[in-house]
Amino acid sequence: MPAVIRYPGSKAKLASMLRQAMPDWMRNELRAAPPDAWYVEPFFGSGSAGLEVLEHASKSIRVWVNDADPGIYALWQSVVHEADKLLGYVWDFEPTTDAFHEFKADDGKSTGCLVRDGFRKLALHRLSVSGFGRMSGGPLGGRSQRGQCTIGSRWNPAAIQHAIFNAQETFRQFEHVRISNLHVRDVIRQLGGNCFAYLDPPYFVKGSQLYAYSMSDAEHLELAALLRETAADWLLSYDDCPQAREFYSWASIREVEIRYSNAVTSGRRALSRELVIVPPGRGGVEVS
C-alpha cells in the first residue's frame, strides 16, 4: 500500500509477521468477532504496517489507532473523516524551503484547524531529509537546492491523493474506528482480553534523535510493566539493545533484520537488527 507520510523507522516490512500473529478472531471472516474485539496500535506513526494488516483482517473487528504526536493524530483524523478537504491543501501547495522551515518551527502547535494541522505534518515529513520531519537537519536539497533531489522532488499530489484514498478506504471497511492522541499508558490500561495490539515504540537508543515525541527510560520500563500485566494479546518491535532485552527478559524475543530506505551505507540501504517481542508462551509467531 502506498505511504501517506514519510516517517523514520516505518515497519511496513513487519506486516507479514503481524498477519501471522493475528488471533483467530481477527482473521476469521466466516463468523463475527466478539463484540469487544479490537485491533489497537498505540504508536501508529505512518501506519505502514497497520494498514497492511487491516487489509487482511476480519471487518467485524473494531480498530483503534493512536499517536502521542498531535500532528500525526490530526493527519489520520483528516484522512479518515475529511480527506477531500485535506487534499485541497495538498493540491494547492507549492513546496518551498520557506514553507519547510515554517512547518518545522510550528510543528506541535495547533493552527486552530485539525485538517490544516494534519496537512502541515504531512508536508513537513514529505519535504524533510529522510522523512524525519521536525527532527530533520534540513529540507530535501539542502540550502543549494541543486541536483535531482530538491524540495519538491517527493511532492506528487496525484500519488499523495492515491495513498490517502487507499488508506481512507481501508479504514472505512470497519464500522468502528477510533483515532486518539493519548499517552501509550492510557491506551493499554483500557485493553481487554479480546484485543490484539501492535506496538512500535520510539527506539531506546536513538529515539530522542528521530522522534519529536520520544520516551524516557522510565516510560519504556513502565510500558514493559503494563504489557506484562495486560489481558490483551500483543506484539512489540524494538531496536536491539541491552535495555529492551533486560526490560522484556520475561517475554519471548526474536531477532529480525530490516532494511530501511532512510538508512544508507556505502550506497546500499543499511540493515538494522531489531527485536520482535511477544508474551511468554505465545503461539502464532516463531520466536527464539
C-alpha positions as CSV (number, residue, x, y, z in Angstrom):
1,M,0.0,0.0,0.0
2,P,1.5,3.4,-0.9
3,A,2.6,5.5,2.1
4,V,0.6,8.6,3.1
5,I,3.5,10.1,5.1
6,R,7.3,9.5,5.1
7,Y,8.3,8.5,8.6
8,P,11.5,7.2,10.2
9,G,11.6,3.6,11.2
10,S,8.5,2.6,9.2
11,K,7.6,-1.1,9.9
12,A,5.9,-2.0,6.7
13,K,8.2,-5.0,6.4
14,L,6.9,-6.5,9.6
15,A,3.3,-6.6,8.2
16,S,3.6,-10.3,7.2
17,M,4.8,-11.2,10.7
18,L,1.9,-9.3,12.1
19,R,-0.6,-11.1,9.9
20,Q,0.9,-14.4,11.1
21,A,0.5,-13.2,14.7
22,M,-3.2,-12.2,14.4
23,P,-5.5,-14.1,16.7
24,D,-8.2,-16.4,15.0
25,W,-11.0,-13.9,15.8
26,M,-9.1,-11.2,13.9
27,R,-8.6,-13.2,10.8
28,N,-11.8,-15.3,10.6
29,E,-14.3,-13.8,8.1
30,L,-16.8,-16.7,8.4
31,R,-18.1,-15.6,11.8
32,A,-18.3,-12.3,13.6
33,A,-15.5,-11.4,16.1
34,P,-16.5,-10.9,19.7
35,P,-18.3,-7.6,20.3
36,D,-15.4,-6.2,22.3
37,A,-12.7,-7.4,19.8
38,W,-10.2,-4.6,18.9
39,Y,-7.0,-4.2,16.8
40,V,-5.0,-1.5,18.5
41,E,-1.9,0.5,17.6
42,P,-0.7,2.9,20.3
43,F,2.2,4.2,18.1
44,F,0.5,4.5,14.7
45,G,3.0,6.8,13.0
46,S,2.9,6.3,9.3
47,G,0.5,3.4,9.7
48,S,2.5,1.4,7.1
49,A,2.3,-1.9,9.0
50,G,-1.2,-1.5,10.5
51,L,-2.9,-0.6,7.2
52,E,-1.4,-3.7,5.6
53,V,-2.6,-5.8,8.5
54,L,-6.1,-4.3,8.3
55,E,-6.4,-5.2,4.6
56,H,-6.3,-8.9,5.8
57,A,-8.3,-8.6,9.0
58,S,-11.9,-9.5,9.6
59,K,-14.1,-6.4,9.0
60,S,-16.2,-7.2,12.1
61,I,-13.5,-6.1,14.5
62,R,-13.1,-2.6,15.9
63,V,-10.0,-0.6,15.2
64,W,-8.2,1.9,17.4
65,V,-5.1,3.8,16.3
66,N,-3.3,6.3,18.5
67,D,-0.3,8.5,18.4
68,A,1.2,10.9,21.0
69,D,2.2,13.3,18.3
70,P,-0.7,15.7,17.8
71,G,0.2,16.3,14.1
72,I,0.1,12.6,13.3
73,Y,-3.2,12.4,15.1
74,A,-4.6,15.3,13.1
75,L,-3.3,13.7,9.9
76,W,-5.1,10.4,10.4
77,Q,-8.3,12.1,11.6
78,S,-8.2,14.1,8.4
79,V,-7.5,11.1,6.2
80,V,-10.4,9.1,7.7
81,H,-13.0,11.9,8.0
82,E,-12.1,14.9,5.8
83,A,-9.9,13.5,3.0
84,D,-11.4,15.9,0.4
85,K,-10.5,19.0,2.5
86,L,-7.0,17.6,3.2
87,L,-6.5,17.0,-0.5
88,G,-7.5,20.6,-1.2
89,Y,-4.5,21.7,0.8
90,V,-2.3,19.1,-0.9
91,W,-3.2,20.2,-4.5
92,D,-2.9,23.9,-3.7
93,F,0.5,23.7,-2.0
94,E,3.8,24.8,-3.7
95,P,6.8,23.3,-1.9
96,T,9.4,25.8,-0.8
97,T,12.2,25.9,1.7
98,D,10.4,28.7,3.5
99,A,7.4,26.5,3.9
100,F,9.6,23.7,5.3
101,H,11.2,26.0,7.9
102,E,7.8,27.4,8.9
103,F,6.2,24.0,9.3
104,K,9.3,22.8,11.2
105,A,9.2,25.7,13.6
106,D,5.5,25.4,14.2
107,D,5.4,21.6,14.5
108,G,3.3,20.5,17.5
109,K,1.4,23.8,17.6
110,S,-2.2,23.9,16.6
111,T,-3.3,26.2,13.8
112,G,-6.9,26.0,15.1
113,C,-7.9,23.7,12.2
114,L,-7.3,20.0,12.5
115,V,-7.1,19.4,8.8
116,R,-4.6,22.2,8.3
117,D,-2.6,20.7,11.2
118,G,-2.6,17.3,9.5
119,F,-1.6,18.7,6.2
120,R,1.3,20.6,7.6
121,K,2.5,17.4,9.3
122,L,2.2,15.5,6.0
123,A,4.1,18.3,4.1
124,L,6.9,18.6,6.7
125,H,7.7,14.9,6.5
126,R,7.5,14.8,2.7
127,L,9.8,17.8,2.4
128,S,12.4,16.8,5.0
129,V,15.5,14.7,4.6
130,S,14.7,11.0,5.1
131,G,11.2,11.9,6.3
132,F,12.5,13.0,9.7
133,G,10.1,16.0,9.9
134,R,10.9,18.3,12.8
135,M,13.9,16.2,13.7
136,S,15.5,16.6,10.3
137,G,18.5,18.8,9.9
138,G,17.0,20.5,6.8
139,P,14.8,20.2,3.7
140,L,15.4,17.9,0.8
141,G,18.0,19.5,-1.5
142,G,19.6,21.5,1.4
143,R,20.4,25.2,1.1
144,S,21.7,25.0,-2.5
145,Q,18.6,23.2,-3.9
146,R,20.7,21.9,-6.7
147,G,20.6,18.4,-8.3
148,Q,17.8,16.0,-8.7
149,C,16.7,15.8,-5.1
150,T,15.2,19.3,-4.4
151,I,12.5,20.5,-2.0
152,G,9.6,19.4,-4.3
153,S,11.1,16.1,-5.5
154,R,8.9,14.0,-3.2
155,W,5.8,16.2,-3.6
156,N,3.5,14.4,-6.0
157,P,-0.2,15.4,-5.4
158,A,-1.6,12.6,-7.5
159,A,0.5,10.0,-5.7
160,I,-0.4,11.5,-2.3
161,Q,-4.1,11.5,-3.2
162,H,-3.9,7.9,-4.2
163,A,-2.3,7.0,-0.9
164,I,-4.9,9.0,1.1
165,F,-7.9,7.4,-0.7
166,N,-6.4,3.9,-0.3
167,A,-5.9,4.5,3.5
168,Q,-9.4,6.0,3.9
169,E,-11.0,3.1,2.1
170,T,-9.2,0.6,4.3
171,F,-10.5,2.3,7.5
172,R,-14.0,2.7,6.1
173,Q,-14.3,-1.1,5.8
174,F,-14.7,-1.2,9.6
175,E,-17.8,0.0,11.4
176,H,-15.9,1.2,14.5
177,V,-12.7,3.2,14.1
178,R,-11.2,5.2,16.9
179,I,-8.4,7.7,16.5
180,S,-6.8,9.2,19.6
181,N,-3.9,11.4,20.8
182,L,-3.0,9.7,24.1
183,H,0.0,8.5,26.0
184,V,0.6,4.8,25.5
185,R,-0.2,4.0,29.2
186,D,-3.7,5.5,28.7
187,V,-4.3,3.1,25.8
188,I,-3.0,-0.1,27.3
189,R,-5.0,0.4,30.5
190,Q,-8.2,0.3,28.5
191,L,-7.4,-3.0,26.7
192,G,-9.3,-6.2,27.5
193,G,-8.8,-9.9,26.7
194,N,-10.2,-9.6,23.1
195,C,-7.7,-7.1,22.0
196,F,-4.6,-7.5,19.8
197,A,-2.1,-4.7,20.0
198,Y,0.9,-4.0,17.8
199,L,3.3,-1.6,19.5
200,D,6.3,0.1,17.8
201,P,7.6,2.5,20.4
202,P,10.3,5.1,19.7
203,Y,13.8,3.5,19.8
204,F,15.6,3.2,23.1
205,V,19.0,4.3,21.7
206,K,18.2,6.9,19.1
207,G,14.5,7.7,19.8
208,S,15.3,11.3,21.0
209,Q,17.2,11.9,17.8
210,L,14.5,10.6,15.5
211,Y,11.1,11.4,17.0
212,A,9.6,14.7,18.3
213,Y,7.7,12.6,20.9
214,S,10.2,10.0,22.2
215,M,10.1,8.2,25.5
216,S,12.3,8.3,28.6
217,D,13.9,5.1,30.1
218,A,11.3,5.3,32.8
219,E,8.5,5.3,30.3
220,H,10.0,2.4,28.4
221,L,10.1,0.5,31.7
222,E,6.5,1.5,32.5
223,L,5.4,0.1,29.1
224,A,7.1,-3.2,29.8
225,A,5.3,-3.4,33.2
226,L,1.9,-2.6,31.6
227,L,2.3,-5.2,28.9
228,R,3.3,-7.8,31.5
229,E,0.0,-7.3,33.3
230,T,-2.4,-6.6,30.4
231,A,-5.0,-9.3,29.4
232,A,-4.6,-8.3,25.8
233,D,-2.6,-10.1,23.2
234,W,0.3,-8.1,21.7
235,L,3.4,-8.0,19.5
236,L,6.1,-5.4,20.1
237,S,9.0,-4.3,17.9
238,Y,12.1,-2.6,19.3
239,D,15.7,-1.7,18.4
240,D,18.0,-4.4,19.6
241,C,19.7,-3.0,22.7
242,P,20.5,-4.2,26.3
243,Q,17.6,-2.2,27.8
244,A,15.0,-3.8,25.7
245,R,16.4,-7.3,26.4
246,E,16.5,-6.5,30.1
247,F,13.0,-5.0,30.4
248,Y,11.5,-7.9,28.4
249,S,13.6,-10.8,29.8
250,W,10.3,-12.3,31.0
251,A,8.8,-12.4,27.4
252,S,9.7,-14.3,24.2
253,I,12.2,-12.4,22.0
254,R,13.1,-13.0,18.3
255,E,15.8,-11.1,16.4
256,V,14.9,-9.9,12.9
257,E,16.7,-7.9,10.3
258,I,15.0,-5.0,8.4
259,R,16.5,-2.9,5.6
260,Y,15.3,0.7,5.9
261,S,15.0,3.1,3.0
262,N,16.1,6.1,5.1
263,A,19.3,4.5,6.3
264,V,22.0,4.1,3.6
265,T,25.5,2.7,4.0
266,S,28.0,2.6,1.1
267,G,25.3,3.2,-1.4
268,R,23.0,0.5,-0.1
269,R,20.1,0.5,2.4
270,A,21.5,-0.3,5.8
271,L,20.4,-3.5,7.5
272,S,19.1,-3.0,11.0
273,R,18.7,-5.8,13.6
274,E,15.6,-5.4,15.7
275,L,13.6,-7.4,18.2
276,V,10.1,-8.8,17.9
277,I,8.7,-9.5,21.4
278,V,5.5,-11.4,22.3
279,P,4.1,-12.6,25.6
280,P,5.7,-15.7,27.1
281,G,4.4,-18.9,25.6
282,R,2.6,-17.1,22.9
283,G,1.7,-19.1,19.8
284,G,1.4,-17.8,16.2
285,V,4.9,-16.2,15.9
286,E,8.1,-18.3,15.9
287,V,10.4,-16.9,18.5
288,S,13.8,-18.0,19.8
